[in-house]
Amino acid sequence: MKYQNPIVKGFNPDPSVCRVGEDYYLVTSSFEYFPGIPVYHSRDLVNWEQIGNCIQDIEDFPFQNVADSGGVWAPTIRYENGTFYVTATFDAYGNFMVHTENPGGTWSKPVWVKAGGIDPSLYFENGKTYYCTNQSLHPGQEEISLYEIDLESGEVIAEGKAIWNGTGGGHLEAPHIYHIGEWYYLLAAEGGTFFNHMATAARSRSLWGPYESCPDNPILTNIHDTSKAILCAGHGDLFCDHRGNWWMVHLAVRLSRRTMTHLGRETFLTPISWENGWPKAGSGKKAALECEGPLWAEQKACSVWKADFNRAQWEPEWIFLRSPQRDRYRRGKGYLELYPSPVHFPDGKNPVFAAIRQPDFGCGLETAFSFEPCEIGDEAGLAVVLSSQFYYRFVKKRTGEGDFLVLEKNAEDMYQRACEISVSSGRLCLKIQADKEFYHFSYSTDGETYFEAAKASTRFLACEVSGRCFTGTVMGLYAASEQETGAVMRVCLFESRR
């Protein structure tokens, strides 16, 4: 059966998956956004729904100090004796584990693991817990190292051991261990998470090695994909479905302009076959946009997502930068209220910004709200954000000349006000219609007749333009001020289409 990649679109890198019966659970990296580590569920591998987030209590994690593309990296999800475990790296603070019996519910407080390295993974066997990272135990060498740990305390029980040095591709990371038949297999990533990215494999008769490299490494890479439809394929996790078929979930990017993408790294699914005791990914080792595999359900068409402001509880799709100020948001009785803050994106902190991941290149976002500025600099509307220096704001803003609808583009030290349209009091409806190359911004005062205000290139929100960027674009509601103000953004509609 044919299906389309990616299976989880938008900013969803570093996927890991586990199966419990006929249910599949998948987690991805969330970096500086809270809540952290989105959890997705599927029963057919190609239709995924976000059911929760692993990091739910802001007091447990130091998000307030997180830099762009810092925060939570490379989670692994595993299931053992009725409990789900997720482990990940919190940049600059170390590795941690959380657990739950219900992956769509509440997760435990973190247990910090006393093992170094990044991109940690868990492996369970015979009542023991093993922890695998890219910690180098020998200076100057790239290594995958293995530890036995205490699952309750995170303490290392015995001295770690380096079990594999990779293939020499550089940036050895993202290790996962599997026991399949008579062999222990080690899957890792090499080449860095950009154009030279790849998945490599090794195996051993013993958990502790020595591990021999697959003679056909890398087992997955799009380095030589001349079509340039997909790049950066790597960082994967192997699994067997309930029908006995093997797969790999992994990250890769789709391109919007030449070698650029603003969505960031997404989650792909590639079939796995076995030859001479080694895993072989896809056709010609490459990830593909259209694949064929032994599926049992059709991939559903794109959908509409709409926030329900009658509920006080946030839907799991919402994300906030770093440590959100809870008292700046109130929702219920059909409305979401945002109270502007004098914190702005370039501050690298926690602006009043409630967002969702941009769901695809071609998508739409619509909101309806009222906002009466009180002071010069008060603004509220929509924002499309890649990082603290690269973002677009489509907002109603008070200036010294009055209240205007403006599109302000920021790309590091470049700034442009693309439109300035006088607006009066009352409800305002804003839309963003996106394609691969542009965001189109329009507005309405009656919710029926829309006028195009301006457009903005996706180029200046591309990860490759911003530099060291591991995230992707997010879109959402934004309210800011130059000083504390009595103005309130009152939202009655927030809807995303893809």
BELKAUR-V565180 format. One record per residue. N is the residue number from 1. RES is the residue in one small letter. SS is DSSP state (H for helix, E for strand, - for the rest). PHI is phi in radians with two decimals (999 if undefined). BURIAL is I if it has 24 or more other ideal C-beta (glycine too) atoms within 12 Angstrom, else O. Layout:
n res ss phi burial
N RES SS PHI BURIAL
N RES SS PHI BURIAL
This chain:
n res ss phi burial
1 m - 999 O
2 k E -1.50 O
3 y E -2.59 I
4 q E -1.92 I
5 n - -1.74 I
6 p - -1.34 I
7 i - -1.48 I
8 v E -2.22 I
9 k - -1.55 I
10 g - 1.42 I
11 f - -1.09 I
12 n - -2.60 I
13 p - -1.56 I
14 d - 1.00 I
15 p - -1.26 I
16 s E -2.40 I
17 v E -2.43 I
18 c E -2.48 I
19 r E -2.03 I
20 v E -2.26 I
21 g - 1.13 O
22 e - -1.86 O
23 d E -1.87 I
24 y E -2.15 I
25 y E -2.19 I
26 l E -2.33 I
27 v E -2.22 I
28 t - -2.44 I
29 s - -1.26 I
30 s - -2.22 I
31 f E 0.97 I
32 e - -1.46 I
33 y E -1.69 I
34 f E -2.16 I
35 p - -1.16 I
36 g E -1.82 I
37 i E 1.03 I
38 p E -1.10 I
39 v E -2.00 I
40 y E -1.99 I
41 h E -2.24 I
42 s E -2.63 I
43 r - -2.04 O
44 d - -2.47 I
45 l - 1.38 I
46 v - -2.07 I
47 n - -2.12 I
48 w - -2.06 I
49 e E -2.19 I
50 q E -1.31 I
51 i E -1.96 I
52 g E 3.05 I
53 n E -2.50 I
54 c E -1.30 I
55 i E -1.74 I
56 q - -2.11 I
57 d - -1.94 O
58 i H -1.09 O
59 e H -1.21 O
60 d H -1.47 I
61 f - -2.38 I
62 p - -1.44 I
63 f H -1.15 I
64 q H -1.10 O
65 n H -1.81 O
66 v - -1.38 I
67 a - -1.49 I
68 d - -0.94 I
69 s - 1.09 I
70 g - -1.62 I
71 g - 1.50 I
72 v E -1.70 I
73 w E -2.05 I
74 a E 0.83 I
75 p E -1.34 I
76 t E -2.18 I
77 i E -2.00 I
78 r E -2.46 I
79 y E -2.18 I
80 e E -2.60 I
81 n - 0.90 O
82 g - 1.47 O
83 t E -2.20 I
84 f E -1.63 I
85 y E -2.14 I
86 v E -2.21 I
87 t E -2.17 I
88 a E -2.79 I
89 t E -1.80 I
90 f E -1.83 I
91 d - -0.88 I
92 a - 1.32 O
93 y - -2.09 O
94 g E 2.16 I
95 n E -1.76 I
96 f E -2.52 I
97 m E -2.27 I
98 v E -2.29 I
99 h E -2.57 I
100 t E -2.88 I
101 e - -1.68 O
102 n - -2.27 O
103 p - -1.14 I
104 g - -1.64 O
105 g - -1.93 O
106 t - -1.54 O
107 w - -1.79 I
108 s - -1.23 I
109 k - -1.19 O
110 p - -1.27 I
111 v E -1.86 I
112 w E -1.51 I
113 v E -1.68 I
114 k - -1.53 I
115 a - -2.11 I
116 g - -1.46 I
117 g - 1.49 I
118 i - -2.19 I
119 d - 0.96 I
120 p - -1.26 I
121 s E -2.46 I
122 l E -1.89 I
123 y E -2.44 I
124 f E -1.96 I
125 e E -2.81 O
126 n - 0.91 O
127 g - 1.36 O
128 k E -1.94 O
129 t E -2.04 I
130 y E -2.05 I
131 y E -2.21 I
132 c E -2.15 I
133 t E -2.45 I
134 n - -1.70 I
135 q - -1.04 I
136 s - -1.64 O
137 l - -1.62 I
138 h - -2.25 O
139 p - -0.89 O
140 g - 1.54 O
141 q - -1.98 O
142 e - -1.52 I
143 e - -2.56 I
144 i E -1.78 I
145 s E -2.09 I
146 l E -2.18 I
147 y E -2.31 I
148 e E -1.65 I
149 i E -2.23 I
150 d - -1.52 O
151 l - -1.16 I
152 e - -1.39 O
153 s - -1.80 O
154 g - 1.43 I
155 e - -1.26 O
156 v E -1.36 I
157 i - -1.40 O
158 a - -2.40 O
159 e - -1.02 O
160 g - -1.22 I
161 k E -2.36 I
162 a E -1.31 I
163 i E -1.99 I
164 w E -2.82 I
165 n - -1.88 I
166 g - 1.33 I
167 t - -1.84 I
168 g - 1.65 O
169 g - -1.30 I
170 g - 1.50 O
171 h - 0.97 I
172 l - -1.15 I
173 e E -2.84 I
174 a E 0.95 I
175 p E -1.39 I
176 h E -2.41 I
177 i E -1.98 I
178 y E -2.37 I
179 h E -1.87 O
180 i E -2.20 O
181 g - 1.13 O
182 e - -1.60 O
183 w E -2.07 I
184 y E -1.70 I
185 y E -1.89 I
186 l E -2.09 I
187 l E -1.89 I
188 a E -2.48 I
189 a E -2.09 I
190 e E -2.47 I
191 g - 1.55 I
192 g - 1.37 I
193 t - -1.57 I
194 f - -1.99 I
195 f - -1.14 I
196 n - -1.65 O
197 h - -1.12 I
198 m E -2.81 I
199 a E -1.90 I
200 t E -2.19 I
201 a E -2.36 I
202 a E -2.55 I
203 r E -2.60 I
204 s E -2.69 I
205 r - -1.37 O
206 s - -2.10 O
207 l - -0.99 I
208 w - -1.56 I
209 g - 1.56 I
210 p - -1.31 O
211 y - -1.76 I
212 e E -1.74 I
213 s E -1.32 I
214 c - -1.05 I
215 p - -1.13 O
216 d - -1.96 I
217 n - -1.12 I
218 p - -1.30 I
219 i - -1.50 I
220 l E -2.62 I
221 t E -2.92 I
222 n - -2.01 I
223 i - -0.97 I
224 h - -1.78 O
225 d - -1.38 I
226 t - -1.24 O
227 s - -1.23 O
228 k - 0.97 O
229 a - -1.30 I
230 i E -2.37 I
231 l E -2.33 I
232 c E 1.15 I
233 a E -1.21 I
234 g E 2.95 I
235 h E 0.78 I
236 g E -2.14 I
237 d E -2.51 I
238 l E -1.51 I
239 f E -2.77 I
240 c E -1.92 I
241 d - -1.37 I
242 h - -1.28 O
243 r - -1.82 O
244 g - 1.61 O
245 n - -1.62 O
246 w E -1.81 I
247 w E -2.52 I
248 m E -2.29 I
249 v E -1.63 I
250 h E -2.77 I
251 l E -1.56 I
252 a E -2.92 I
253 v E -2.19 I
254 r E -1.70 I
255 l - -1.76 I
256 s - -1.75 I
257 r E -2.43 I
258 r - 0.87 O
259 t - -1.89 O
260 m E -2.09 I
261 t - -2.51 I
262 h - -1.80 I
263 l - -1.32 I
264 g - 1.42 I
265 r - -1.54 I
266 e E -2.06 I
267 t E -1.72 I
268 f E -1.97 I
269 l E -2.19 I
270 t E -2.25 I
271 p E -1.13 I
272 i E -2.08 I
273 s E -2.00 O
274 w E -2.13 I
275 e E -2.33 O
276 n - 0.96 O
277 g - 1.39 O
278 w E -2.20 I
279 p E -1.29 I
280 k E -2.24 I
281 a E -1.66 I
282 g - 1.00 I
283 s E -1.93 O
284 g - 1.23 O
285 k - 1.19 I
286 k E -1.83 I
287 a - -1.30 I
288 a - -2.38 I
289 l - -1.25 I
290 e E -1.95 O
291 c E -2.19 I
292 e E -2.26 O
293 g - -2.71 I
294 p - -1.36 I
295 l - -1.50 I
296 w - -2.24 O
297 a - -2.62 O
298 e - -1.34 O
299 q - -1.33 I
300 k - -1.36 O
301 a - -1.22 O
302 c - -1.09 O
303 s - -2.29 O
304 v E -1.92 O
305 w E -2.05 I
306 k E -2.34 O
307 a - -1.27 I
308 d - -1.88 O
309 f - -1.42 I
310 n - -1.30 O
311 r - -1.72 O
312 a - -1.32 O
313 q - -1.37 O
314 w - -1.28 I
315 e - -1.14 I
316 p - -1.13 I
317 e - -1.28 I
318 w - -1.21 I
319 i E -2.36 I
320 f E -2.36 I
321 l E -1.35 I
322 r - 1.00 I
323 s - -1.79 I
324 p - -1.11 I
325 q - -1.45 I
326 r H -1.03 O
327 d H -1.30 O
328 r H -1.55 I
329 y E -2.27 I
330 r E -2.45 O
331 r E -2.44 I
332 g E 2.43 O
333 k - 1.00 O
334 g - 1.59 O
335 y E -2.39 I
336 l E -2.09 I
337 e E -1.88 I
338 l E -2.01 I
339 y E -1.83 I
340 p - -0.96 I
341 s E -2.20 I
342 p - -1.37 O
343 v - -1.86 I
344 h - -2.10 I
345 f H -0.91 I
346 p H -1.10 O
347 d H -1.21 O
348 g - 1.17 O
349 k - -2.17 I
350 n - -2.27 I
351 p - -1.11 I
352 v E -1.35 I
353 f E -2.67 I
354 a E -1.90 I
355 a E -2.32 I
356 i E -2.25 I
357 r E -1.15 I
358 q - -1.07 I
359 p - -1.41 I
360 d - -3.06 I
361 f - -1.05 I
362 g - -1.61 I
363 c E -2.72 I
364 g E -2.35 I
365 l E -2.34 I
366 e E -2.39 I
367 t E -2.47 I
368 a E -2.30 I
369 f E -2.76 I
370 s E -2.08 I
371 f E -2.79 I
372 e - -1.98 I
373 p - -1.06 I
374 c - -1.89 O
375 e - -2.23 O
376 i - -1.04 O
377 g - 1.71 I
378 d - -1.12 I
379 e E -2.62 I
380 a E -2.78 I
381 g E 2.86 I
382 l E -1.98 I
383 a E -2.44 I
384 v E -2.02 I
385 v E -2.26 I
386 l E -1.80 I
387 s E -2.73 I
388 s - -1.18 I
389 q - -1.96 I
390 f E -2.28 I
391 y E -2.91 I
392 y E -2.12 I
393 r E -2.16 I
394 f E -2.01 I
395 v E -2.44 I
396 k E -1.48 I
397 k E -2.42 I
398 r E -1.58 I
399 t E -2.05 I
400 g - -1.15 O
401 e - -1.77 O
402 g E 2.38 O
403 d E -1.71 I
404 f E -2.37 I
405 l E -1.56 I
406 v E -2.23 I
407 l E -1.95 I
408 e E -1.96 I
409 k E -1.87 I
410 n E -2.21 I
411 a E -2.39 I
412 e - 1.01 O
413 d - -1.66 O
414 m E -1.79 O
415 y E -2.39 O
416 q E -2.56 O
417 r E -1.72 O
418 a E -1.48 I
419 c E -2.69 I
420 e E -2.65 O
421 i E -2.03 I
422 s E -1.12 O
423 v - -2.31 I
424 s - -1.83 O
425 s - -1.29 O
426 g - 1.91 O
427 r - -1.18 I
428 l E -2.26 I
429 c E -1.97 I
430 l E -2.13 I
431 k E -2.28 I
432 i E -2.13 I
433 q E -1.98 I
434 a E -1.94 I
435 d - -2.34 O
436 k - -1.11 O
437 e - -1.87 O
438 f E -2.51 I
439 y E -1.77 I
440 h E -1.89 I
441 f E -1.88 I
442 s E -2.40 I
443 y E -2.55 I
444 s E -2.63 I
445 t - -1.84 I
446 d - -2.06 O
447 g - 1.37 O
448 e - -2.12 O
449 t - -1.67 O
450 y - -1.88 O
451 f E -2.14 O
452 e E -1.30 I
453 a E -1.66 I
454 a E -3.06 I
455 k E -2.38 I
456 a E -2.51 I
457 s E -1.23 I
458 t H -1.26 I
459 r H -0.94 I
460 f H -1.45 I
461 l H -1.98 I
462 a - -1.34 I
463 c H -1.02 I
464 e H -1.26 I
465 v H -1.42 I
466 s H -1.27 I
467 g - 1.82 O
468 r - -1.23 O
469 c - -2.32 I
470 f - -1.87 I
471 t - -1.79 I
472 g - -2.77 I
473 t - -1.23 I
474 v E -2.18 I
475 m E -2.32 I
476 g E -3.09 I
477 l E -1.53 I
478 y E -2.43 I
479 a E -2.49 I
480 a E -2.58 I
481 s - -2.66 I
482 e - -1.52 O
483 q - -2.59 O
484 e - -1.03 O
485 t - -2.46 I
486 g - -1.61 O
487 a - -1.21 I
488 v E -2.35 I
489 m E -1.59 I
490 r E -1.99 I
491 v E -1.78 I
492 c E -1.96 I
493 l E -2.56 I
494 f E -2.55 I
495 e E -2.45 I
496 s E -2.10 I
497 r E -2.18 I
498 r - -2.52 I
